[in-house]
Every structure is written in C-alpha cells, then in structure tokens.
C-alpha cells in the first residue's frame, strides 16, 4: 500500500465516494464521517501535509515554504501546464484549442492549498 494513503487503510468497502478534497469535498466528507458512513475521498494531487493522519503527532508539518519559484513557476501546487494544458472552445462549433500558460491558480493537492504559504 502507498505511504501517501491516509485514513483507515483496512477498509475495502465504502458507503460514499467523494472526488476532490477541496472546501466542498472536505466539508461533505467530515459530515458524512460524523454520521457513521465510510467515506473514500480521491484526490488527484499529492498530500503536502506530513502527519495529517497521525493523531499522535506533536504537530502538523508541511512541505510548503516561502519559495516563490517553487510555488509560482515550478508547478509545486498547480498542474504543470506543459503536461496538463488547459483546453477551451471559443464556441460550440469549434474544435478544442490548447492554452499552455497561467490561466488562474487552481491548486492540485490534498485539501487544496493555504492562501498564504508558511
């Protein structure tokens, strides 16, 4: 089993599947778990929070830092636009067009990302 998996790894059946652990997915998962359901949350990005699932850990740490190049230019928390370019259609009749640049910041990590890196 991968060390990136957090939660109860013994479960092999789930009552609910949630895609994405952003604000909506995390809130829904919390409420559903509190109601006694077994919930699986799938996230496309990596977990940047070390000790996220260890209740005995002294404190939660993260691999975020005040490295502007890592965060803004090296796709640390965002999809790499060369690997996953944004596509769009100017109208319904047109075929897809590709844009490989900064459109807006859409983090791709477990639980999204803090607004101010620490």
Secondary structure, 3 states (H helix, E strand, C coil): CCCCCCCCCCCCCCCEEEECCCHHHHHHHHHHHHCCCCEEEECCCECCEECCCCCCCCCCEECCCCCHHHHHHCCCCECCCCCCCEEECCCCCCCCEEECCCCCCCECECCCCCCCCC
